[in-house]
Amino acid sequence: MTRKAQSEIEDLCIRTIRVLSAEAIEKARSGHPGAPLGMADVAFVLWTRFLRFDPKAPDWLDRDRFILSAGHASMLLYSLLHLSGYDLPIEEIKRFRQLGSKTPGHPEYGRTVGVEVTTGPLGQGFAHGVGIALASHMLRARFPELFSFRVFALCSDGDLMEGISSEAASFAGHLGLSAMVYVYDDNRITIEGSTRLAFSENVKKRFEALGWAVFEADGYDHEAVTQALAEAVANEEKPSLVITHTEIARGAPTLHGQAKTHGAPLGRDEVRAMKEALGWDKDSEFFVPAQVYEFFASIAERNRKERLEWERRFEDFKASDPDCFRLLDAMISRKVPDDLFERLLASAIEAKGKATRVISGHVIQAASKALPNLVGGSADLAPSNQTEIRGAPHCVPDAQARRFLGVNLHFGIREHAMAAIVNGLNLQGAFRAFGGTFLVFADYMKPALRLSALMEVPSIFVFTHDSIFVGEDGPTHQPIEQLWMLRSIPGMVVFRPCDVFETAGAWAYALKNNRHPVSIVLSRQDVPEVNDILPRSAEDVFRGGYVAWRSGRNEVFAVIATGSEVFVAVEAARLLEQEGIGCRVISMPSFELFLAQPKPYRESVLPKRLPCAVVEASSPLGWYRLVGKDGLVVGVERFGLSAPAEVLREEFGFTPEKVASKLRSWLQEQGLF
């Protein structure tokens, strides 16, 4: 093909992307046309000249990942996926933003093939991509003959304004994640108008200061964009940012450059005028020239050949190094030993009677021996969270070329980015990643926690210092409402274990699970064991709740407790038993798992005939779902205080004597005593 012919077909492809994007948004009467029109050229160059993918093998292990961090530009991505031959037919383009379509308003991982990360909340794609890029470097370090994939992303002004992007960019620059090539759509427009209203920093200098290589190009000069991307890809020392200067709604005859095109359809007349200006039949709908499909098919064929060559190398690797292959296979298949719980429990028992965070630290040591792909760390709190894998290498710049062999990650004081990076590591699929901090700082992580659940990613979040019993640090560090924040996220499984058995069970569940994120909430203070707890199994913990203790007398009520309050509830029940009042104590390490059990099981644990109370040093907010309007919740409905934990037990009424008194008064009110 001559250079002129090549240029003509590429121009036709870009016009097709613009028209498809505008038409789908117009048909939906909803969407964001500005970015797809403005970034069509840059995305086309990136997609056809640099990105390695195979639409017929979308899960190819060494494919490059493309992340549309500016998720509002979703029709840009959907147009590219459709034209490239992914399983996204034109009928789905026509159903943009409609119920049940594969083209939702913002890209959703798991709904649309080719979407690597759910994006839309700005900054999230940027930070999740850092986790995927970290996985690439870690795989390269372990299997250099197999892995070389990069993470490409398109980012907007809004992405770079969000705080999470600064956290994630700092982390990426610190480690030198050169597998990252991010493109910044510098169109100088946000919803309210010019970026001059709120965003005047020098982005180039900012990212250079963060340790990035920065390149610039006119977004409509294809050769300049190609040169900038080629230099970014060739850089092996730093992550790269390619700043492309563009115009929002490029191609719209009267609306180009205007802020109103960010989040509203262009309008029927403007779309028709745009088609005419682009040489399109203005009365056509969702028309794709045959030459465009043929061109994208040639790109797919080139990538297919590269994928087949990789598969040949993979088979050679499998034959030449069976031990290494077995390791990789165990990693990508997420295999866990059948006796995982027993291994974890054996390690946990060494810390019997200690704080559950200490018990968890022992469990992590056993887990790391059982799962060679376990990686994780803390937001600068590893000694407190007990998250270090002892004796294992650390992923730090001082380790130089061997840094990516490390399994201990240091996220720094960047909780929000940590959550997204952990998600990204787990999204890639070869590693089981966890991140830890204090429970009160879960608030910093909420958007990424929510995305982990929305994407059904099996991330593990370790939250320690779980209640007012943090003590002297006072109310700023004493969580009250955070447990119910976590529990309120659809699909998030939360464990608050009470002892060695439940802590081992929580970790076993998290490591065996591949369906959703898990938060493990742990105490700062030592937690005594209930010596005469009823016989139980790991399955009881996995069910979320079970009868932990029963008095020898006729039961007149039930009390539910979690974490450090299980021991307190049992001791209070003993005091009431001495007064002739019988009850059962239910340990409920996971509220949501218990509610997910079949009704017969739930009623065997918590019979309807028994009035119910709850003891938990947290907000009582959600417990009324189980105890009803006449139930009792011994909780915390105000902020904590700065004092030793034992003083706070007295002040807030979490001693066995004070809990027994509250239960007694409640029973009297109910006419049961």
N, C-alpha and C positions, 0 to 999 in steps of 0.2 A: 504494500500500500504506500502510495506517495505521501510525502509530508502534508500536502494540501488536502488529500483525501482523508488522511488521518485527522487533521484538524477539523474538517467538515463533519465527520462522524462524531467526534468528541463534542463538538458544539451542538449537534442534534441530540446527543444523550443528555447534555446539561439542560437544554430547553425542555426535553421530555420530563426530567426531574422537576423542573419548575412548574410545568403545566399540571402534572399529576398531583403535586403537593397542593397547588392552589385549588384544583378541582375537588379534591377529596375534602378539603376544609370547607369549601363553599357548599358542597352537598350536605355536609354535616351541620352547616350553619354554626360551626364552633371550631376553634383551633387557633393556631399561631402560625400565620403564613410568612411573617417577616424573616425569620431565621432560615427556613428552608430555601426561600428564594435568594437570600443574601449569601448563603454558604454553599449553594449548589456546585459552584466551580471548585472550591477547595475540597469539598467532600468527594467529588468525582475524581479529582487527581489522586487524593489519598487512597480511595477505594480501588482504583484501577491500576495504579502504578506502584503501590507499596504494600497494601494489605494482603496477607497470605491467608486464604480461606478456601473451603470447598463446600458449596451449598448442598452437595449430595452426601457429605460427611461432616455435618455441622458440629459434631463433637470431637473432631480430630484433635488429639492431645496437644499438638504443637502448632495449632492455628494461632494466628495473631488475634488479639481481642480488640474489638472496636466498641468504644463506650460513648454514647451520646449523652455527655454530662448535662448539656442543655436539653433536657428531655422534652421541653415544650416544643422543640423542633422535630417531633416524632415523625411527621410525614416525610421529612428528608430521609430518615432511616428506613421507613417502610417502602419508600420508592426505590431505594437502593437494594433492599432485600428482594423486592419483587423482581426488579430488572435483572438481578444477579442469578435468579433461578432458585431461590429458597422456596420452601413450601408456603408461599404467601401469594395466592392467586389474585388476579385483578378484582375478583368479586370482594375480596377482603379489603382492598384499597377503597372500593366503593362503600364499604360498611364502616369506614373510619368513625371511631367514637360511638359506635352503636352497641347495644347490649349483646354480649356473647361473641363479638368479633375478635379477630386476632390482631386488630389494629386499635387498641385502646388509646385514650387521649395522651397518655405518657407511656413510654416503653415499659413493658412488664416482663421480667425474667420468668421463664416457664410458660408464658402464654404465647409468645411469638418466637418462633425459631430464628436464631441469629441475634437475639437480644441477650447480651451478656450480663447486664446489670439493670435492675429497675431504677429508673431515674425520673426526675421531675422536681423533687426538692433540691434546689440548687446547691451545688457543692458536693452532693453525695456521690455522684458518678466520679468526680475528680478523686475523692478520697478512697472509694472502693477500688478504683483502678490501681492505686498505690499498693493495696494488698495483693492484687493479682500480679502486678509487676514484681513484688517481693517474692511471690511463689515462683515466678519464672527464674529469677536469679538463684533461688534455693534449689530448684530442679536442675539448672545448669551446673551448679556446683557438685551435685550428686551424680548426674547422668549427662555429662557434657556432650556425648555423642548423639544425644536424642533431642535436647531441648534448646530452642533459641527464640521462642516466640516473644513478641513485643506487645505492648499495650498502647494503642492509639486512642485518643479521646478528642472530642470537640467540646470546647468550653466557651461559655459566654461571659459577659461582664458580670452578670449576677453570680455565676459560679465563683469568680475570683473575689467578689465582695464578701461572700459568706466566710465566716471565721474558720470553718472546717477545712477550707482549701488552704489557708495559711498553715494550719497545723499539719496537714498531710504533705504539703509542699516542703515544709521544713524537715519532716521525717525523711522524705524521699531524697532531698538534697544531702542530708547528713549521711545517708547510707550509700549515696551514689547509684541510685536505681536507673541505670542507663537504658533499661528495657522500656522506659516510658518516653513516649513522644506525644505531647499534648499540643493541640492546635487551639489558639485563642481567637475567637471571632470578635475582633475589635471593630464593632460597627458603631460604637459611641452612642448607642440608644438603649434606654430602658423604658419601662412602662410609662413613667411620669414625664419622659422627655429626654433631653440630652444627658449623657453621663456627667457632664459638668455640674449638674445639680448636686451630686453626692459622691463623685468618684474622680479624684484628680491626681492620684498617685502615679508615679512612673513605674508601670508594670515591669518593664524590662529590667530596670535597676533592682526592683524588689526581688524578682526571681533570681537574678544574678547573685544578689546578697544571700539568697537561700541555697546557693550552690547549684543552680541550674545553668545549662547552656541555653542561650536565648538567640533566636533567629527571627528575621522579619521578612515579610513579602507582601506585595500587592495581591489581594485575594483573587484578582481577575487576570493576573499574569501567570498563566499555567507553568511556564518555564521557571519563573521566579519561585513559585510555590514548590515545584519539583526540586529545585536546587536547595531550598531551605529544608525541605523534608529529607532529602538525601544527606545533607550535612548532619541533621539531627540523628538519623538512623546510623550514620557512620560513627557518631560519638559514642565511645565505650566507657566514659568516665563519669558522666553526669546525666540526670534526667534532662529532657529537652522541652522547651516551650517555643512553638512557632507562632509568632504573632502575625495574623493575617488581617490586613486592613480592608474592610468590606463595607457594603452599604445594605442596610436592612431593606427587605422587599425589592431587591434588585430585579428589574424587569417589569414591575408594575408601573404603567405609564404615568399615572398622576399621584400615586401614593408612595413611590419609592423614597426611602430616607425618612419616613414619618413614623413617629412613635406609635400611632394608632394601629399600625400593621403588626405590632408585636403579638397582640392577643385577640384579634377580631378578624373574621373573614374579610376579604377584599371587597366583596359585593359582586353581584352578577355582572354588572356592566364593566367593572374594572377587570374581571377575569376575562371577559370576551375581548376587551381591548388589548389585554396582555397577550392573549393567544394570537390575535391578528398581528400585533407588533413582532411576535416571535415567529411569524410565518406559519401559524397553525390555522386550521379551519376553526373559526370561532364557534361554529355550531356542533363541532365534534365533542364527544365526551369520553374521557379515559382512553384516548387513542394512543397507542404506542407503535411507532414505525417498526417494521420488520428489521430494518438495519440496526436499530437500537438493541433489540433482543439478540441479534447475531453478534454484535460487538461484545455485549456482556457475556454471551456464551463463550466467546473466544477467551475472555479473561478467566472464566470458570474452568475452561479446559487447561489453560496454563497452570492454574493453581492445582487442578486435579493431578496433573503430572508431577508437580512438586510433592503433593501429598502421597502419591504412590511411591515416589522415590524415598520419602521418609519411612513409609511402611516397610520397604525393603531393608532399610537400615535397622528398623525396629526388629525385624525377624533375624537379622544377622546378630544384633545385640542379644536377643533371646537365646540364640544358639551358642554364642561364644562366651557368655557370662551368665550362666543360669542362676547363680546366687544373687547377682545384682538384679536380674529380671524378677526373681521372686520377691525381692524387696520392693521394687517398683509396683509389681502387681498387687502386693499387700497394701501399698499406699493408695493406689487409685481405686481399688475395690473396697477400701475402707473396712477390711477384715478386722475382726477383733477375736481374741481367744474365747473359746466357749466358757472357760473358767475365769473370765475377767473379774466378775464380782468377788469371787473367792480370793483372787490375788490382791485386789484392792482392799478388801476387808482385813486380810492378814497384815497389810502395812498400816492400815488405820488403827488397829488394836494397839500398836506401839504408842499411840498418843491418847489412849483411853483416859477420859476425865479432863482432858485439856479443852481449850477453846476449839470450836469446830473449824476455825481457820487453820489451826495447827494440825488438826486431823486431816483436813483437806490437803495441806502441804505434804503429809506423809503419803496420801493417796496419789498425788501427782507423781511422786517418785516411782511408785509401782506402775502407774499408768504409762509413764515414759518408757519403762522397760518392756511393757506389753505391746505398745504401739510405737513403732519407730518413726511414725510421721507426726507425733504429737509435738507441737510447737506453741509457744505462748510467752506471756510476760505480763507486765503491769505498767500502769501509768505512774512510774517512779515510786511504787509502793511495794515492791516485791518482798522486802523484809517483813512488812506488816501483813500483806496479803498472803504470804507464804506460797508464792507462785514460782519461785525459782526451781528449775530442774537441776538439782545439785550434781556437780561433777561433769556437767554437759557443757559444750562450747556455747559461747555467746555471739550473737550477731551484732558486732560492733565494728566501726571503722578500723580500730587498732589491730584487728585480726587480719586486715588487708585482704589478700586474695582469698583467704579461707573464711572470711566473715560470713559468707552465705551458707557455710556448713553448720552454723550455729542454730540452736533450737531455742535458746533463751533470747527473747525479744525485749528490747528496751524502748517503750513507746514515748518515754518522757511525759511531761505533764500536759498530755494532749488526749484527754479522755474521749472526746468526740471522734477525732481521727482514729484513735485506737479501735473503737467499735467498728468503724467502717473498714479499717485495714484487716481486722479479724474476719469480717464478713468476706472481704475480697480473697483472703487466703483460702477460706472454706469454699467459696464459689469456684475457685480454680479446680479444686477437687482432690489434689494429691495430699494435702495436709489437713490435720485436725487441729485447729487453732483456737486458743482461748486468750482472754484478756481480763485483767483484774484491776479493781480499784475499791474505794470505800463505797458503801451502798448510797450514801447521801449524794455522791457525785454521779450516780446513774442519771440524774437530771441533765447533766452535760451531754449524755450519750443518746438521749431519747430518739432523735430522728433516725439514727443508724440502727438502734435497737428495733424500732418499728419496721424498718426496711428488712432486717434479718427475718422477721416473722412474715412479712408480706411475700418475700422471696422463698420462704421455707428453707432457709439456709441453716445447717446444723452448727451454728456458732455457739461457743460456750463462754458465758460471762460469769466471772467470779466476783462476788460483791461481799466484802467483809465489813466488820464494824457495823452490825446490822440493826442497832436499836439505841435507845437512850443509854444503854449500859456501856456505850463508848466512854461515858464518864466525864472526866475533867475537861476534855476538849470542848464541851458545852454544846449548846443547841445548833450552832453552825455545822457541827459534824455529827449530830444525832438524827438519824433518819426517822421520820414519822409517817409520811404519806408515800414514800418511795416503793414500799412493797406492793401497794395496790396500784401504783403506776405501772409496775412491771406486770402484775397479774391482769391488768385491764387490757394489755396488748393482745389482740386475737392471735392465737398460735404460739405465744411465748409460754413455755413451761417453766415454772418457778419452783425451786426446792428451797425449803428452809429446814435443814436437818437438825435433829436433836442430839445425835450421838455418833459413835464410830460407825454403827451399822447403817444408819440412814445417810451419812456422808459418803460412805463407800457406795451405797445404792444410788445416790444422786449422780455421782460421777460415772458409775456403770451405765446408768440410763442415758446420760448425756453422750457417752462415747459409743454406745450401741445405736443410738438414734441418728437417722439421716433425714428426718422429715421436718424438723423445726428447731429453732434456737432454744437453749436452756440457760436459765440464770440460777446459779447456786449461791444462796445467801447465807452468810456465815457469821458467827459471833466473834467479838473481840475477846470476851471474858471466858474463863474456864466454865465448862458445863458438866455438872455431875451426871453420872450415869444412873438410870433407874435400875436398881439391882434385881428387882423381881418382875421385870418386864415380861409380858407373855411371849411365848414362842412365835417367831415371825420368819419370813423369808424375804429374799430380794424382791419377789413378786409383790409382796405387800407394799413395799416402798414404791415400786413402779405403778401401783394402783393409786398412789397418792394419799391413802389414809387407811388406818387399821386400828383395831382395838388393842391398845398397848398395856392396859392395866384394868383389872376389875376388882371391886371390893367383894368380900365374902358375903355381904348382905344383899337383900333384895334391892335391885337398882331402881331408883326413882328419877334419875336424870343422867344426862351424859355431858361431859365437858370435852371440848376440842382444844388442843394446844399445838403449838408449833415451836420448833427450835428450842431455845433455852428455857422456854416456859413449860415444856412438857414435864420436866422434873418438878417444877413449882406446882403444876396442876396435880401431879400424882401425890405430892406431899400434902397439898391442901385436901385432896380426897381422903387421904389417910386420917387427917384430923376429923373430917366429917364422919368417917366410918366409926370412929370412937364414940360419936354421938348417936350412932344408930342409923346414919344416913348412907345408903349405898349408892354407888354410881359406877360408871365406866369412863375411863379416860381414853380418848381417841387421839392418837398422834396423826397429824395431817401435814406431812412434809410438802405436799403439792396439792393445793386447792383445786387447780384446773384438771389435774389428772384424776382426782377423786370424782369430780363432777362428770368426767367423761366415762366413768364406769357404768356398766349395766345397772338398772334400777334395783334388781334383787341384791346385788353386792352392796350398793350404797345403803340399802335399808337393813342389811345384815349388820353393818357397822354402826349405822345411826338410825335405829328404829323410830318410826313415827310416834310410837307411844311414849317416847322419852323426851321431856323438855330438854333443851340444849343450851349450853353456855360455851363461851370461847374465852381462852386466855392467850393473848398475844401482845407483846410490847410494841404495838404499832397502831396506826389508825384503825378504828373498828369498821371502816366504811363498807366493805363488801361482805362481812360475815353475816349480816342480817338475812342474806339469801338462804343460809342454812338454819339460823336460829329462829327466824321469824320475828314478828313484832313483839312477842312476849318473851323472847330470849334475852340472854345477858351476854354482853361482850365486855370483858375486862381488857381495855385497851388504853391507848394514849391519844387524847384529843387536844393537846396543847403542845407547844414546843418544850424541849427538854431544858435541863439546867446544867451548869458546870459544877460538878461534885463527883466524889468517888462513886463507883457503880453501886456499892452496897448501900450508900446513903440514898441513892436514887431509887433503889428497890423499896425502901421504906417510904420515901416521899411519894412515889407513884403507885404504891400499893401492889407490888409484885413479890411480896414475901408469901410463903405458904399460909401464914396466919391471916394476913390481910385478904388474900384471895379466898380463903375459907370463909371469912366474915362476909365478903360480898356475895358469895354463893349462898350462904345461909340466909341472908336478908332477902335475896331474890327468891329462894325456895319458899320462904314465909309469905312473900307477896303472892306467890302462885298457889298458896294453900297446900303446899306439899310437905310442910314441916311445921 
